[in-house]
């Protein structure tokens, strides 16, 4: 590994004239020729629950090879859900010196970048591995100023502004959760620096006792044994299409008038007004006795295991966790043919795909799944085996570490 060297002249300065790093484009060479590569994982702490990006990043940090890599988790803002999350994992964290970091305004972002650059210059990391929103921009620019290599872990849509306009300048490497999420090639694009690293999952989910979970669920719900339970798992946002789930349940009940069907919707409102829209749709279709809003449950996986099927209505989802967790649990999936769903599911083999935003098509696919026991069993068995082979933590960590190694040894990603 290379060594950090500082230059007495030419430092970029912040608004107070303080040096915050090396000139843009001038690489730093790291001081530990022998030892572990140092990797910074910065996160903005949050007051409420953690997201899928944090769960995936946490699995990587927890399982990284500490004989070769030294991860540092840096939390910004006041202690919150991420402080608790990493503490539960036994992962030690540091907190950004100086209190709150404001990235909500241009002056706030400039100040945050200056502080981040000073931190990188002082601590001298080999990589800064960013995983979310403003952290990509703040630490990516700081990394560019200090010559630290940024790993931009992209979990959003391919056309997102950050990965389209900033990553080509700041990122040494872009990791994406699916091929769908990768930016399009072009004259100005980071597409040539992309490696797909599917999100990691806890493979022990495959050992969960579905019969026990179902018995517990039926007892709490107080419904007959032959009730078909259809699950929705995810926050209530436009992209997740919770209203479409309700419309699909209406179509499903029309097509199966003699079948007891109960839709279970797990999650919290993400987009303002969405819960009101959902409630109105339930009333409009007369589904007050056929859909229950279950709220946020932790863990949700026992409920997912209890369901006869999971319905994934989300569109342009880069790579949904719900879908893979259901596969591991042996709960058959019907999903919109959109985004990363097309990479996760082979239609007719590991799940059923149906036209996105089409409640009749989704209901028809669900009717097939519920009405054909042999099909549902074959799909759930094949899906579990496929998920076990492709989506484990070990596979994810090995992929990411190969990217680190390539950058350390050649200066270029594999």
C-alpha positions in Angstrom: 0.0 0.0 0.0 1.1 3.5 -0.7 1.9 6.3 1.9 0.3 9.6 2.7 2.5 12.6 1.8 1.5 16.1 2.4 2.5 19.1 0.3 3.4 22.4 2.1 1.9 24.5 -0.7 -1.2 24.3 -2.8 -3.7 23.1 -0.2 -7.4 23.7 -0.9 -8.7 26.1 1.7 -12.1 26.6 3.3 -13.8 30.0 3.9 -11.6 30.7 6.9 -8.4 30.1 5.0 -7.7 26.8 6.7 -6.1 24.0 4.7 -8.5 21.2 4.2 -6.7 18.8 1.9 -4.5 18.3 -1.2 -5.3 19.9 -4.5 -8.0 18.2 -6.5 -6.6 15.4 -8.6 -3.4 15.0 -6.6 -3.4 11.5 -5.1 -2.3 10.9 -1.5 0.0 8.0 -0.8 -0.8 6.2 2.4 1.6 5.8 5.3 1.2 2.2 6.1 3.2 0.2 3.6 2.7 -2.8 5.8 -0.7 -3.3 7.5 -4.4 -3.1 6.8 -6.1 -0.8 4.4 -8.1 1.8 6.3 -11.7 2.3 5.1 -14.1 5.0 6.4 -17.8 4.3 6.4 -19.6 7.7 7.1 -23.3 7.7 7.9 -25.8 10.5 8.9 -27.4 9.2 12.1 -31.2 9.3 12.1 -33.8 9.6 14.8 -36.0 6.7 13.5 -35.5 3.2 12.0 -32.6 2.1 9.9 -33.0 1.4 6.2 -32.0 -1.3 3.8 -28.7 0.5 2.9 -27.7 0.5 6.5 -28.6 -3.2 7.0 -26.4 -4.1 3.9 -23.5 -1.9 4.9 -23.7 -3.2 8.5 -23.4 -6.8 7.2 -20.3 -5.8 5.2 -18.6 -4.0 8.0 -19.4 -6.8 10.5 -17.9 -9.5 8.3 -15.0 -7.7 6.5 -11.6 -9.4 6.7 -10.0 -7.6 9.6 -6.6 -9.1 8.9 -6.5 -7.0 5.7 -9.0 -4.2 6.2 -9.6 -1.8 9.1 -13.1 -0.3 8.9 -14.1 2.9 10.8 -17.7 3.8 11.2 -18.2 7.5 11.5 -21.6 8.8 12.6 -22.8 12.3 11.9 -25.4 14.3 13.9 -26.9 13.4 17.2 -27.1 9.8 18.4 -30.1 8.0 17.0 -31.2 4.8 15.4 -27.8 4.0 13.8 -26.0 4.4 17.1 -28.3 1.7 18.5 -28.0 -0.4 15.3 -24.2 -0.6 15.3 -24.1 -1.1 19.1 -26.4 -4.1 18.7 -23.9 -5.6 16.2 -21.0 -4.9 18.5 -19.4 -2.5 15.9 -17.6 0.4 17.5 -18.3 3.8 16.1 -16.9 7.3 16.1 -18.8 10.5 16.0 -17.9 13.5 13.7 -16.2 16.1 15.8 -18.1 19.4 16.1 -21.7 18.3 16.5 -24.4 18.6 13.9 -23.5 18.5 10.2 -25.9 20.6 8.1 -26.1 19.5 4.4 -29.5 21.0 3.8 -28.2 24.3 2.3 -25.4 25.4 0.1 -23.4 27.1 2.9 -24.1 24.1 5.1 -22.9 21.6 2.5 -19.7 23.7 1.9 -19.0 23.7 5.6 -19.7 20.0 5.9 -17.4 19.2 3.0 -14.6 21.3 4.5 -14.9 19.5 7.8 -15.0 16.1 6.0 -11.9 17.0 4.0 -10.0 18.0 7.2 -11.0 14.7 8.8 -9.8 12.7 5.8 -6.5 14.6 5.8 -5.9 14.1 9.5 -6.9 10.4 9.6 -5.5 9.3 6.3 -7.8 6.6 5.0 -7.2 4.5 1.9 -10.9 4.6 1.0 -14.1 6.3 2.0 -17.0 4.0 1.3 -20.3 6.0 1.1 -23.7 4.4 1.2 -26.4 7.0 1.1 -27.8 10.4 -0.1 -25.9 13.4 1.0 -23.0 11.3 2.3 -22.1 10.5 -1.4 -21.7 14.2 -2.2 -20.2 15.4 1.0 -17.6 12.8 1.3 -17.1 12.3 -2.4 -16.0 15.9 -2.9 -13.9 15.8 0.3 -12.3 12.6 -1.1 -11.5 14.3 -4.4 -10.0 17.3 -2.6 -7.7 15.1 -0.4 -6.9 12.4 -3.0 -8.7 9.7 -1.0 -10.4 7.1 -3.2 -14.2 7.0 -2.9 -16.3 3.8 -3.2 -19.8 5.0 -4.2 -22.3 2.3 -3.2 -25.4 3.1 -5.3 -28.7 1.7 -4.2 -31.0 4.1 -6.1 -32.3 4.5 -9.6 -29.9 4.6 -12.6 -30.9 8.2 -13.4 -30.3 9.6 -9.9 -28.6 13.0 -10.1 -25.7 12.1 -7.8 -24.5 9.0 -9.6 -25.1 10.7 -13.0 -23.4 14.0 -12.4 -21.1 13.7 -9.4 -19.9 10.1 -9.3 -18.0 10.5 -12.7 -15.9 13.2 -11.0 -15.5 11.8 -7.4 -15.8 8.0 -7.5 -12.9 5.6 -8.0 -15.5 2.9 -8.1 -19.3 2.6 -8.2 -20.9 -0.5 -6.6 -24.5 -1.0 -7.6 -27.1 -3.4 -6.1 -28.2 -4.6 -9.6 -27.5 -4.2 -13.3 -30.6 -2.1 -13.5 -29.3 0.4 -11.0 -26.1 1.1 -13.0 -25.8 4.4 -14.7 -26.0 4.4 -18.5 -22.8 4.5 -20.5 -21.9 7.8 -22.2 -19.2 10.4 -22.7 -19.7 11.7 -19.2 -20.6 8.6 -17.1 -19.3 6.4 -14.3 -20.6 3.3 -16.0 -17.1 2.1 -16.8 -16.3 2.0 -13.1 -19.3 -0.1 -12.0 -19.3 -3.5 -10.3 -22.6 -5.1 -9.4 -22.7 -6.3 -5.7 -26.1 -7.7 -4.8 -27.2 -6.8 -1.3 -26.3 -9.4 1.4 -29.0 -11.3 3.3 -29.1 -13.5 6.4 -29.3 -17.0 4.9 -30.5 -18.4 8.3 -33.9 -17.1 7.3 -34.2 -20.3 5.2 -34.4 -22.3 8.5 -37.4 -20.5 9.9 -40.4 -22.7 10.8 -43.2 -21.5 8.4 -45.8 -23.7 10.1 -45.1 -22.2 13.5 -45.1 -18.7 12.1 -48.4 -19.3 10.3 -50.0 -20.7 13.5 -48.9 -17.7 15.5 -50.2 -15.3 12.8 -53.6 -16.9 12.5 -54.0 -16.8 16.2 -53.2 -13.1 16.4 -55.3 -12.3 13.4 -58.2 -14.5 14.6 -59.1 -15.8 11.2 -59.9 -19.3 9.9 -57.1 -21.7 9.0 -58.0 -21.7 5.3 -57.6 -17.9 4.9 -55.0 -17.0 2.3 -52.6 -14.4 3.7 -51.1 -12.0 1.1 -48.3 -9.8 2.4 -47.1 -6.3 1.5 -43.8 -5.4 3.2 -42.2 -1.9 2.8 -42.8 1.7 3.5 -45.8 3.5 2.1 -44.5 5.5 -0.8 -45.4 6.1 -4.5 -42.6 3.9 -5.8 -43.7 1.0 -3.6 -47.3 1.3 -4.9 -49.3 0.4 -1.8 -52.5 1.7 -3.5 -51.8 -0.7 -6.3 -51.6 -3.6 -3.8 -55.1 -2.6 -2.6 -56.4 -2.5 -6.1 -54.9 -5.9 -6.9 -56.5 -7.4 -3.8 -59.8 -6.1 -5.0 -59.3 -7.8 -8.4 -58.1 -11.0 -6.7 -61.2 -11.2 -4.5 -63.5 -10.7 -7.6 -61.7 -13.5 -9.4 -61.9 -15.8 -6.3 -65.3 -15.2 -4.7 -65.3 -18.3 -2.6 -61.8 -17.9 -1.2 -61.1 -16.2 2.1 -58.3 -13.7 1.3 -56.7 -11.3 3.7 -54.1 -8.7 2.7 -51.6 -7.7 5.4 -49.8 -4.4 4.8 -46.7 -3.9 6.9 -45.0 -0.5 6.9 -45.2 3.2 7.7 -46.1 6.3 5.7 -43.1 7.6 3.8 -44.8 10.0 1.3 -47.1 12.5 2.9 -50.7 11.7 2.3 -50.1 8.1 1.2 -51.9 6.6 4.2 -55.0 8.7 3.5 -54.9 7.5 -0.1 -54.6 3.9 1.0 -57.5 4.2 3.5 -59.7 5.8 0.8 -58.9 3.0 -1.6 -59.7 0.3 0.9 -63.1 2.0 1.5 -63.7 2.6 -2.2 -63.3 -1.1 -2.9 -65.1 -2.3 0.2 -62.1 -4.1 1.6 -62.4 -3.0 5.2 -62.6 -6.7 6.2 -60.1 -7.9 3.7 -57.0 -5.7 4.3 -55.3 -4.9 7.6 -52.8 -2.2 8.1 -50.3 -3.9 10.4 -48.0 -1.0 11.0 -44.2 -1.3 11.5 -43.2 -4.7 12.9 -39.6 -5.7 13.9 -38.8 -8.3 12.9 -41.2 -8.7 10.0 -39.8 -11.9 8.7 -42.0 -14.2 10.9 -45.0 -12.5 9.3 -43.5 -12.9 5.9 -43.0 -16.6 6.6 -46.6 -16.9 7.7 -48.0 -15.6 4.4 -49.2 -17.8 1.5 -47.5 -15.3 -0.9 -45.8 -11.9 -1.0 -47.0 -9.4 -3.5 -44.3 -6.9 -4.6 -46.0 -4.0 -6.5 -43.0 -1.7 -6.5 -41.8 -0.2 -9.8 -38.3 0.8 -10.7 -37.0 -0.8 -7.5 -33.2 -1.1 -7.8 -33.2 -4.3 -5.7 -35.8 -4.9 -3.1 -34.9 -6.6 0.2 -38.5 -7.9 0.7 -38.4 -10.0 -2.4 -35.2 -11.8 -1.5 -36.2 -12.4 2.1 -39.4 -14.0 0.9 -37.5 -16.3 -1.4 -35.2 -17.4 1.5 -38.2 -18.0 3.7 -39.9 -20.1 1.1 -42.8 -17.7 0.6 -43.7 -17.6 -3.1 -43.5 -14.1 -4.7 -45.6 -12.3 -7.3 -43.8 -9.2 -8.4 -44.1 -6.3 -10.9 -41.9 -6.9 -14.0 -39.9 -3.8 -13.3 -36.4 -2.7 -12.2 -34.3 -5.1 -10.2 -37.2 -7.5 -9.8 -36.4 -8.8 -13.3 -32.9 -9.7 -12.1 -34.0 -11.4 -8.9 -36.8 -13.5 -10.3 -36.9 -15.9 -13.2 -40.6 -15.9 -14.2 -42.2 -19.2 -13.6 -39.2 -20.6 -11.9 -38.4 -18.5 -8.8 -41.5 -16.4 -8.8 -44.2 -15.0 -11.1 -43.8 -11.6 -12.8 -46.7 -9.5 -14.1 -47.1 -6.3 -15.9 -46.2 -3.3 -13.7 -49.0 -1.0 -12.6 -51.6 -3.5 -13.8 -53.8 -4.7 -11.0 -55.7 -7.2 -13.2 -52.4 -8.8 -14.4 -51.0 -9.0 -10.9 -54.2 -10.5 -9.6 -54.2 -13.1 -12.4 -50.6 -14.1 -11.5 -51.6 -14.3 -7.8 -54.6 -16.4 -8.6 -52.3 -18.9 -10.4 -50.0 -19.0 -7.4 -52.8 -19.5 -4.9 -54.8 -22.0 -7.0 -51.9 -24.3 -8.0 -50.3 -25.9 -4.9 -47.7 -27.8 -6.9 -46.7 -24.6 -8.8 -46.4 -22.6 -5.5 -44.3 -25.4 -3.9 -42.0 -25.7 -6.9 -41.5 -22.0 -7.1 -40.8 -21.6 -3.4 -38.3 -24.5 -3.3 -36.4 -23.3 -6.4 -36.4 -19.7 -5.2 -35.0 -20.7 -1.8 -32.1 -22.6 -3.4 -31.4 -19.7 -5.8 -31.4 -17.1 -3.0 -29.1 -19.3 -0.9 -26.6 -19.6 -3.7 -26.6 -15.9 -4.8 -27.4 -13.6 -2.0 -25.4 -14.5 1.1 -23.2 -12.2 3.2 -20.1 -14.1 2.3 -20.7 -13.6 -1.5 -21.3 -9.9 -1.0 -18.2 -9.4 1.2 -16.0 -11.3 -1.3 -17.2 -9.1 -4.2 -16.6 -5.8 -2.3 -13.2 -6.9 -1.0 -12.1 -7.8 -4.5 -12.9 -4.2 -5.5 -10.7 -2.9 -2.6 -7.9 -5.3 -3.6 -7.9 -4.3 -7.2 -7.8 -0.6 -6.3 -5.0 -1.1 -3.8 -2.8 -3.2 -6.0 -3.3 -1.6 -9.4 -4.9 1.7 -8.7 -7.8 0.5 -10.9 -10.9 -1.5 -10.1 -11.4 -5.0 -11.4 
